[in-house]
Structures are given as C-alpha cells and as structure tokens.
Amino acid sequence: MTKTISLCPACDACPLVEIEDQEVRIGEEGNRVKLTSAEWNVLVQAIKAGELTEL
C-alpha cells in the first residue's frame, strides 16, 4: 500500500512524498530521490529529536 503526500496540497504540480513498505520516493518524475526505509527512519528521528527544523 502506498501513502502519498503532496508537498503543496493546493495544487497537483508540486513534488510528492510516496511511502511504501521498503522505500520512500520524494520529488517528481525526472527529479526524484529514493530512500530506504532505514534512511527514512533516520530522517524522521532527526526531525522528532529537533535536529532538523523549519527554514
């Protein structure tokens, strides 16, 4: 099952975050990064720990 989140819910032209069991894809066609579930978990932990904040 894929969970999809738009990085700009007001339109359909912005990058997406697509979360599957074993990988997460961020971006749009031709400009996309793939993270393993372990890499994604490191990112989530850094956000929760306050290591990453809003710009």
N, CA, C, O and CB atoms as a CASP TS submission, in Angstrom:
PFRMAT TS
TARGET T0000
AUTHOR 0000-0000-0000
METHOD Language model
MODEL 1
PARENT N/A
ATOM      1  N   MET     1       0.844  -1.172   0.000  1.00  0.00           N
ATOM      2  CA  MET     1       0.000   0.000   0.000  1.00  0.00           C
ATOM      3  C   MET     1       0.895   1.242   0.000  1.00  0.00           C
ATOM      4  O   MET     1       1.833   1.326   0.792  1.00  0.00           O
ATOM      5  CB  MET     1      -0.963  -0.006   1.222  1.00  0.00           C
ATOM      6  N   THR     2       0.619   2.176  -0.856  1.00  0.00           N
ATOM      7  CA  THR     2       1.386   3.409  -0.956  1.00  0.00           C
ATOM      8  C   THR     2       0.624   4.550  -0.308  1.00  0.00           C
ATOM      9  O   THR     2      -0.560   4.754  -0.576  1.00  0.00           O
ATOM     10  CB  THR     2       1.702   3.738  -2.420  1.00  0.00           C
ATOM     11  N   LYS     3       1.321   5.297   0.555  1.00  0.00           N
ATOM     12  CA  LYS     3       0.753   6.509   1.128  1.00  0.00           C
ATOM     13  C   LYS     3       1.393   7.674   0.380  1.00  0.00           C
ATOM     14  O   LYS     3       2.618   7.754   0.295  1.00  0.00           O
ATOM     15  CB  LYS     3       1.003   6.602   2.696  1.00  0.00           C
ATOM     16  N   THR     4       0.582   8.573  -0.162  1.00  0.00           N
ATOM     17  CA  THR     4       1.081   9.687  -0.939  1.00  0.00           C
ATOM     18  C   THR     4       0.706  10.997  -0.262  1.00  0.00           C
ATOM     19  O   THR     4      -0.443  11.215   0.123  1.00  0.00           O
ATOM     20  CB  THR     4       0.534   9.638  -2.371  1.00  0.00           C
ATOM     21  N   ILE     5       1.716  11.872  -0.128  1.00  0.00           N
ATOM     22  CA  ILE     5       1.506  13.173   0.481  1.00  0.00           C
ATOM     23  C   ILE     5       2.054  14.229  -0.470  1.00  0.00           C
ATOM     24  O   ILE     5       3.204  14.143  -0.900  1.00  0.00           O
ATOM     25  CB  ILE     5       2.187  13.264   1.886  1.00  0.00           C
ATOM     26  N   SER     6       1.235  15.222  -0.800  1.00  0.00           N
ATOM     27  CA  SER     6       1.674  16.324  -1.637  1.00  0.00           C
ATOM     28  C   SER     6       2.408  17.342  -0.772  1.00  0.00           C
ATOM     29  O   SER     6       1.967  17.651   0.335  1.00  0.00           O
ATOM     30  CB  SER     6       0.474  16.979  -2.370  1.00  0.00           C
ATOM     31  N   LEU     7       3.526  17.863  -1.272  1.00  0.00           N
ATOM     32  CA  LEU     7       4.250  18.891  -0.531  1.00  0.00           C
ATOM     33  C   LEU     7       3.603  20.262  -0.700  1.00  0.00           C
ATOM     34  O   LEU     7       4.042  21.241  -0.097  1.00  0.00           O
ATOM     35  CB  LEU     7       5.704  18.941  -0.984  1.00  0.00           C
ATOM     36  N   CYS     8       2.571  20.325  -1.513  1.00  0.00           N
ATOM     37  CA  CYS     8       1.780  21.542  -1.682  1.00  0.00           C
ATOM     38  C   CYS     8       0.344  21.113  -1.972  1.00  0.00           C
ATOM     39  O   CYS     8      -0.034  20.976  -3.135  1.00  0.00           O
ATOM     40  CB  CYS     8       2.354  22.458  -2.836  1.00  0.00           C
ATOM     41  N   PRO     9      -0.448  20.902  -0.944  1.00  0.00           N
ATOM     42  CA  PRO     9      -1.809  20.402  -1.148  1.00  0.00           C
ATOM     43  C   PRO     9      -2.711  21.307  -1.988  1.00  0.00           C
ATOM     44  O   PRO     9      -3.790  20.880  -2.399  1.00  0.00           O
ATOM     45  CB  PRO     9      -2.447  20.188   0.172  1.00  0.00           C
ATOM     46  N   ALA    10      -2.293  22.542  -2.250  1.00  0.00           N
ATOM     47  CA  ALA    10      -3.128  23.481  -3.001  1.00  0.00           C
ATOM     48  C   ALA    10      -3.108  23.231  -4.505  1.00  0.00           C
ATOM     49  O   ALA    10      -3.940  23.775  -5.231  1.00  0.00           O
ATOM     50  CB  ALA    10      -2.680  24.890  -2.726  1.00  0.00           C
ATOM     51  N   CYS    11      -2.157  22.404  -4.988  1.00  0.00           N
ATOM     52  CA  CYS    11      -2.105  22.146  -6.430  1.00  0.00           C
ATOM     53  C   CYS    11      -1.623  20.721  -6.680  1.00  0.00           C
ATOM     54  O   CYS    11      -1.320  19.982  -5.744  1.00  0.00           O
ATOM     55  CB  CYS    11      -1.176  23.168  -7.142  1.00  0.00           C
ATOM     56  N   ASP    12      -1.557  20.349  -7.948  1.00  0.00           N
ATOM     57  CA  ASP    12      -1.094  18.998  -8.278  1.00  0.00           C
ATOM     58  C   ASP    12       0.219  19.015  -9.051  1.00  0.00           C
ATOM     59  O   ASP    12       0.598  18.003  -9.642  1.00  0.00           O
ATOM     60  CB  ASP    12      -2.153  18.264  -9.086  1.00  0.00           C
ATOM     61  N   ALA    13       0.920  20.149  -9.056  1.00  0.00           N
ATOM     62  CA  ALA    13       2.172  20.266  -9.799  1.00  0.00           C
ATOM     63  C   ALA    13       3.405  20.188  -8.903  1.00  0.00           C
ATOM     64  O   ALA    13       4.528  20.228  -9.404  1.00  0.00           O
ATOM     65  CB  ALA    13       2.189  21.562 -10.564  1.00  0.00           C
ATOM     66  N   CYS    14       3.221  20.080  -7.613  1.00  0.00           N
ATOM     67  CA  CYS    14       4.339  20.080  -6.672  1.00  0.00           C
ATOM     68  C   CYS    14       4.822  18.656  -6.396  1.00  0.00           C
ATOM     69  O   CYS    14       4.121  17.688  -6.690  1.00  0.00           O
ATOM     70  CB  CYS    14       3.931  20.765  -5.360  1.00  0.00           C
ATOM     71  N   PRO    15       6.025  18.536  -5.829  1.00  0.00           N
ATOM     72  CA  PRO    15       6.578  17.220  -5.527  1.00  0.00           C
ATOM     73  C   PRO    15       5.706  16.434  -4.557  1.00  0.00           C
ATOM     74  O   PRO    15       4.965  16.996  -3.751  1.00  0.00           O
ATOM     75  CB  PRO    15       7.968  17.364  -4.958  1.00  0.00           C
ATOM     76  N   LEU    16       5.821  15.117  -4.663  1.00  0.00           N
ATOM     77  CA  LEU    16       5.099  14.200  -3.789  1.00  0.00           C
ATOM     78  C   LEU    16       6.063  13.435  -2.907  1.00  0.00           C
ATOM     79  O   LEU    16       7.235  13.262  -3.242  1.00  0.00           O
ATOM     80  CB  LEU    16       4.249  13.231  -4.607  1.00  0.00           C
ATOM     81  N   VAL    17       5.557  12.984  -1.783  1.00  0.00           N
ATOM     82  CA  VAL    17       6.246  12.000  -0.949  1.00  0.00           C
ATOM     83  C   VAL    17       5.411  10.735  -1.058  1.00  0.00           C
ATOM     84  O   VAL    17       4.239  10.729  -0.682  1.00  0.00           O
ATOM     85  CB  VAL    17       6.412  12.488   0.570  1.00  0.00           C
ATOM     86  N   GLU    18       6.010   9.656  -1.574  1.00  0.00           N
ATOM     87  CA  GLU    18       5.313   8.380  -1.735  1.00  0.00           C
ATOM     88  C   GLU    18       5.971   7.369  -0.813  1.00  0.00           C
ATOM     89  O   GLU    18       7.141   7.031  -0.990  1.00  0.00           O
ATOM     90  CB  GLU    18       5.342   7.889  -3.225  1.00  0.00           C
ATOM     91  N   ILE    19       5.222   6.884   0.170  1.00  0.00           N
ATOM     92  CA  ILE    19       5.752   5.980   1.186  1.00  0.00           C
ATOM     93  C   ILE    19       5.228   4.573   0.920  1.00  0.00           C
ATOM     94  O   ILE    19       4.018   4.347   0.904  1.00  0.00           O
ATOM     95  CB  ILE    19       5.365   6.455   2.618  1.00  0.00           C
ATOM     96  N   GLU    20       6.148   3.628   0.712  1.00  0.00           N
ATOM     97  CA  GLU    20       5.813   2.219   0.561  1.00  0.00           C
ATOM     98  C   GLU    20       6.504   1.437   1.667  1.00  0.00           C
ATOM     99  O   GLU    20       7.178   2.022   2.514  1.00  0.00           O
ATOM    100  CB  GLU    20       6.227   1.686  -0.844  1.00  0.00           C
ATOM    101  N   ASP    21       6.343   0.139   1.664  1.00  0.00           N
ATOM    102  CA  ASP    21       6.922  -0.701   2.718  1.00  0.00           C
ATOM    103  C   ASP    21       8.441  -0.609   2.779  1.00  0.00           C
ATOM    104  O   ASP    21       9.001  -0.514   3.871  1.00  0.00           O
ATOM    105  CB  ASP    21       6.517  -2.141   2.510  1.00  0.00           C
ATOM    106  N   GLN    22       9.117  -0.634   1.644  1.00  0.00           N
ATOM    107  CA  GLN    22      10.572  -0.730   1.632  1.00  0.00           C
ATOM    108  C   GLN    22      11.294   0.507   1.121  1.00  0.00           C
ATOM    109  O   GLN    22      12.523   0.553   1.166  1.00  0.00           O
ATOM    110  CB  GLN    22      10.972  -1.882   0.813  1.00  0.00           C
ATOM    111  N   GLU    23      10.562   1.522   0.631  1.00  0.00           N
ATOM    112  CA  GLU    23      11.218   2.734   0.156  1.00  0.00           C
ATOM    113  C   GLU    23      10.287   3.922   0.205  1.00  0.00           C
ATOM    114  O   GLU    23       9.064   3.788   0.239  1.00  0.00           O
ATOM    115  CB  GLU    23      11.732   2.541  -1.252  1.00  0.00           C
ATOM    116  N   VAL    24      10.907   5.094   0.205  1.00  0.00           N
ATOM    117  CA  VAL    24      10.176   6.356   0.146  1.00  0.00           C
ATOM    118  C   VAL    24      10.729   7.137  -1.040  1.00  0.00           C
ATOM    119  O   VAL    24      11.944   7.267  -1.191  1.00  0.00           O
ATOM    120  CB  VAL    24      10.307   7.175   1.492  1.00  0.00           C
ATOM    121  N   ARG    25       9.838   7.656  -1.883  1.00  0.00           N
ATOM    122  CA  ARG    25      10.236   8.462  -3.029  1.00  0.00           C
ATOM    123  C   ARG    25       9.773   9.895  -2.789  1.00  0.00           C
ATOM    124  O   ARG    25       8.623  10.137  -2.421  1.00  0.00           O
ATOM    125  CB  ARG    25       9.642   7.891  -4.361  1.00  0.00           C
ATOM    126  N   ILE    26      10.688  10.841  -3.002  1.00  0.00           N
ATOM    127  CA  ILE    26      10.367  12.254  -2.815  1.00  0.00           C
ATOM    128  C   ILE    26      10.716  12.986  -4.098  1.00  0.00           C
ATOM    129  O   ILE    26      11.830  12.848  -4.603  1.00  0.00           O
ATOM    130  CB  ILE    26      11.133  12.862  -1.591  1.00  0.00           C
ATOM    131  N   GLY    27       9.784  13.761  -4.631  1.00  0.00           N
ATOM    132  CA  GLY    27      10.037  14.542  -5.833  1.00  0.00           C
ATOM    133  C   GLY    27       8.981  14.318  -6.886  1.00  0.00           C
ATOM    134  O   GLY    27       7.846  13.936  -6.603  1.00  0.00           O
ATOM    135  N   GLU    28       9.404  14.574  -8.132  1.00  0.00           N
ATOM    136  CA  GLU    28       8.508  14.376  -9.255  1.00  0.00           C
ATOM    137  C   GLU    28       9.283  13.675 -10.363  1.00  0.00           C
ATOM    138  O   GLU    28      10.506  13.556 -10.281  1.00  0.00           O
ATOM    139  CB  GLU    28       7.911  15.727  -9.750  1.00  0.00           C
ATOM    140  N   GLU    29       8.602  13.222 -11.372  1.00  0.00           N
ATOM    141  CA  GLU    29       9.222  12.494 -12.479  1.00  0.00           C
ATOM    142  C   GLU    29      10.434  13.255 -13.008  1.00  0.00           C
ATOM    143  O   GLU    29      10.343  14.444 -13.315  1.00  0.00           O
ATOM    144  CB  GLU    29       8.203  12.260 -13.610  1.00  0.00           C
ATOM    145  N   GLY    30      11.558  12.570 -13.110  1.00  0.00           N
ATOM    146  CA  GLY    30      12.778  13.176 -13.612  1.00  0.00           C
ATOM    147  C   GLY    30      13.599  13.893 -12.545  1.00  0.00           C
ATOM    148  O   GLY    30      14.733  14.297 -12.802  1.00  0.00           O
ATOM    149  N   ASN    31      13.038  14.053 -11.360  1.00  0.00           N
ATOM    150  CA  ASN    31      13.729  14.735 -10.269  1.00  0.00           C
ATOM    151  C   ASN    31      13.264  14.115  -8.951  1.00  0.00           C
ATOM    152  O   ASN    31      12.515  14.725  -8.189  1.00  0.00           O
ATOM    153  CB  ASN    31      13.455  16.285 -10.296  1.00  0.00           C
ATOM    154  N   ARG    32      13.725  12.893  -8.704  1.00  0.00           N
ATOM    155  CA  ARG    32      13.210  12.122  -7.576  1.00  0.00           C
ATOM    156  C   ARG    32      14.365  11.488  -6.808  1.00  0.00           C
ATOM    157  O   ARG    32      15.349  11.044  -7.398  1.00  0.00           O
ATOM    158  CB  ARG    32      12.221  11.036  -8.059  1.00  0.00           C
ATOM    159  N   VAL    33      14.231  11.455  -5.500  1.00  0.00           N
ATOM    160  CA  VAL    33      15.185  10.756  -4.647  1.00  0.00           C
ATOM    161  C   VAL    33      14.452   9.581  -4.006  1.00  0.00           C
ATOM    162  O   VAL    33      13.271   9.673  -3.670  1.00  0.00           O
ATOM    163  CB  VAL    33      15.799  11.715  -3.559  1.00  0.00           C
ATOM    164  N   LYS    34      15.180   8.475  -3.844  1.00  0.00           N
ATOM    165  CA  LYS    34      14.617   7.294  -3.191  1.00  0.00           C
ATOM    166  C   LYS    34      15.379   7.040  -1.899  1.00  0.00           C
ATOM    167  O   LYS    34      16.610   7.037  -1.886  1.00  0.00           O
ATOM    168  CB  LYS    34      14.678   6.047  -4.126  1.00  0.00           C
ATOM    169  N   LEU    35      14.647   6.829  -0.822  1.00  0.00           N
ATOM    170  CA  LEU    35      15.228   6.487   0.464  1.00  0.00           C
ATOM    171  C   LEU    35      14.772   5.090   0.862  1.00  0.00           C
ATOM    172  O   LEU    35      13.618   4.723   0.641  1.00  0.00           O
ATOM    173  CB  LEU    35      14.836   7.525   1.544  1.00  0.00           C
ATOM    174  N   THR    36      15.676   4.312   1.449  1.00  0.00           N
ATOM    175  CA  THR    36      15.263   3.033   2.010  1.00  0.00           C
ATOM    176  C   THR    36      14.450   3.311   3.263  1.00  0.00           C
ATOM    177  O   THR    36      14.432   4.438   3.758  1.00  0.00           O
ATOM    178  CB  THR    36      16.493   2.121   2.324  1.00  0.00           C
ATOM    179  N   SER    37      13.784   2.301   3.772  1.00  0.00           N
ATOM    180  CA  SER    37      13.013   2.503   4.997  1.00  0.00           C
ATOM    181  C   SER    37      13.941   2.900   6.150  1.00  0.00           C
ATOM    182  O   SER    37      13.547   3.697   7.002  1.00  0.00           O
ATOM    183  CB  SER    37      12.222   1.222   5.357  1.00  0.00           C
ATOM    184  N   ALA    38      15.161   2.362   6.191  1.00  0.00           N
ATOM    185  CA  ALA    38      16.119   2.717   7.244  1.00  0.00           C
ATOM    186  C   ALA    38      16.538   4.183   7.122  1.00  0.00           C
ATOM    187  O   ALA    38      16.623   4.887   8.128  1.00  0.00           O
ATOM    188  CB  ALA    38      17.362   1.800   7.177  1.00  0.00           C
ATOM    189  N   GLU    39      16.797   4.645   5.903  1.00  0.00           N
ATOM    190  CA  GLU    39      17.170   6.049   5.692  1.00  0.00           C
ATOM    191  C   GLU    39      16.022   6.979   6.075  1.00  0.00           C
ATOM    192  O   GLU    39      16.238   8.013   6.708  1.00  0.00           O
ATOM    193  CB  GLU    39      17.575   6.285   4.224  1.00  0.00           C
ATOM    194  N   TRP    40      14.813   6.610   5.692  1.00  0.00           N
ATOM    195  CA  TRP    40      13.638   7.395   6.048  1.00  0.00           C
ATOM    196  C   TRP    40      13.500   7.492   7.561  1.00  0.00           C
ATOM    197  O   TRP    40      13.212   8.560   8.101  1.00  0.00           O
ATOM    198  CB  TRP    40      12.373   6.781   5.435  1.00  0.00           C
ATOM    199  N   ASN    41      13.709   6.371   8.236  1.00  0.00           N
ATOM    200  CA  ASN    41      13.576   6.362   9.695  1.00  0.00           C
ATOM    201  C   ASN    41      14.601   7.276  10.357  1.00  0.00           C
ATOM    202  O   ASN    41      14.288   7.913  11.363  1.00  0.00           O
ATOM    203  CB  ASN    41      13.727   4.940  10.230  1.00  0.00           C
ATOM    204  N   VAL    42      15.821   7.355   9.817  1.00  0.00           N
ATOM    205  CA  VAL    42      16.840   8.274  10.343  1.00  0.00           C
ATOM    206  C   VAL    42      16.350   9.712  10.183  1.00  0.00           C
ATOM    207  O   VAL    42      16.491  10.520  11.101  1.00  0.00           O
ATOM    208  CB  VAL    42      18.209   8.073   9.613  1.00  0.00           C
ATOM    209  N   LEU    43      15.780  10.033   9.030  1.00  0.00           N
ATOM    210  CA  LEU    43      15.262  11.374   8.785  1.00  0.00           C
ATOM    211  C   LEU    43      14.139  11.711   9.761  1.00  0.00           C
ATOM    212  O   LEU    43      14.129  12.797  10.341  1.00  0.00           O
ATOM    213  CB  LEU    43      14.765  11.498   7.343  1.00  0.00           C
ATOM    214  N   VAL    44      13.207  10.804   9.943  1.00  0.00           N
ATOM    215  CA  VAL    44      12.086  11.025  10.858  1.00  0.00           C
ATOM    216  C   VAL    44      12.600  11.208  12.283  1.00  0.00           C
ATOM    217  O   VAL    44      12.123  12.088  13.000  1.00  0.00           O
ATOM    218  CB  VAL    44      11.086   9.848  10.792  1.00  0.00           C
ATOM    219  N   GLN    45      13.563  10.391  12.703  1.00  0.00           N
ATOM    220  CA  GLN    45      14.119  10.509  14.056  1.00  0.00           C
ATOM    221  C   GLN    45      14.807  11.858  14.250  1.00  0.00           C
ATOM    222  O   GLN    45      14.689  12.463  15.316  1.00  0.00           O
ATOM    223  CB  GLN    45      15.115   9.367  14.329  1.00  0.00           C
ATOM    224  N   ALA    46      15.527  12.338  13.228  1.00  0.00           N
ATOM    225  CA  ALA    46      16.198  13.638  13.320  1.00  0.00           C
ATOM    226  C   ALA    46      15.178  14.766  13.465  1.00  0.00           C
ATOM    227  O   ALA    46      15.407  15.712  14.218  1.00  0.00           O
ATOM    228  CB  ALA    46      17.082  13.878  12.081  1.00  0.00           C
ATOM    229  N   ILE    47      14.073  14.676  12.761  1.00  0.00           N
ATOM    230  CA  ILE    47      13.024  15.693  12.876  1.00  0.00           C
ATOM    231  C   ILE    47      12.417  15.651  14.272  1.00  0.00           C
ATOM    232  O   ILE    47      12.258  16.690  14.915  1.00  0.00           O
ATOM    233  CB  ILE    47      11.926  15.481  11.801  1.00  0.00           C
ATOM    234  N   LYS    48      12.081  14.466  14.738  1.00  0.00           N
ATOM    235  CA  LYS    48      11.467  14.335  16.057  1.00  0.00           C
ATOM    236  C   LYS    48      12.408  14.790  17.169  1.00  0.00           C
ATOM    237  O   LYS    48      11.951  15.308  18.187  1.00  0.00           O
ATOM    238  CB  LYS    48      11.043  12.894  16.296  1.00  0.00           C
ATOM    239  N   ALA    49      13.711  14.605  16.989  1.00  0.00           N
ATOM    240  CA  ALA    49      14.690  14.988  18.004  1.00  0.00           C
ATOM    241  C   ALA    49      15.005  16.490  17.959  1.00  0.00           C
ATOM    242  O   ALA    49      15.744  16.997  18.804  1.00  0.00           O
ATOM    243  CB  ALA    49      15.974  14.182  17.818  1.00  0.00           C
ATOM    244  N   GLY    50      14.451  17.186  16.985  1.00  0.00           N
ATOM    245  CA  GLY    50      14.691  18.613  16.862  1.00  0.00           C
ATOM    246  C   GLY    50      15.993  18.966  16.152  1.00  0.00           C
ATOM    247  O   GLY    50      16.398  20.129  16.134  1.00  0.00           O
ATOM    248  N   GLU    51      16.650  17.962  15.565  1.00  0.00           N
ATOM    249  CA  GLU    51      17.884  18.221  14.826  1.00  0.00           C
ATOM    250  C   GLU    51      17.620  18.925  13.505  1.00  0.00           C
ATOM    251  O   GLU    51      18.487  19.634  12.994  1.00  0.00           O
ATOM    252  CB  GLU    51      18.624  16.923  14.575  1.00  0.00           C
ATOM    253  N   LEU    52      16.437  18.736  12.953  1.00  0.00           N
ATOM    254  CA  LEU    52      16.019  19.403  11.723  1.00  0.00           C
ATOM    255  C   LEU    52      14.790  20.247  12.059  1.00  0.00           C
ATOM    256  O   LEU    52      13.826  19.759  12.648  1.00  0.00           O
ATOM    257  CB  LEU    52      15.710  18.361  10.570  1.00  0.00           C
ATOM    258  N   THR    53      14.844  21.516  11.676  1.00  0.00           N
ATOM    259  CA  THR    53      13.741  22.415  11.963  1.00  0.00           C
ATOM    260  C   THR    53      13.362  23.158  10.681  1.00  0.00           C
ATOM    261  O   THR    53      14.010  23.012   9.645  1.00  0.00           O
ATOM    262  CB  THR    53      14.114  23.413  13.099  1.00  0.00           C
ATOM    263  N   GLU    54      12.310  23.948  10.777  1.00  0.00           N
ATOM    264  CA  GLU    54      11.867  24.724   9.622  1.00  0.00           C
ATOM    265  C   GLU    54      12.920  25.732   9.236  1.00  0.00           C
ATOM    266  O   GLU    54      13.677  26.215  10.077  1.00  0.00           O
ATOM    267  CB  GLU    54      10.543  25.428   9.911  1.00  0.00           C
ATOM    268  N   LEU    55      12.960  26.047   7.949  1.00  0.00           N
ATOM    269  CA  LEU    55      13.886  27.073   7.445  1.00  0.00           C
ATOM    270  C   LEU    55      13.231  28.432   7.495  1.00  0.00           C
ATOM    271  O   LEU    55      13.846  29.428   7.114  1.00  0.00           O
ATOM    272  CB  LEU    55      14.336  26.756   6.008  1.00  0.00           C
TER
END
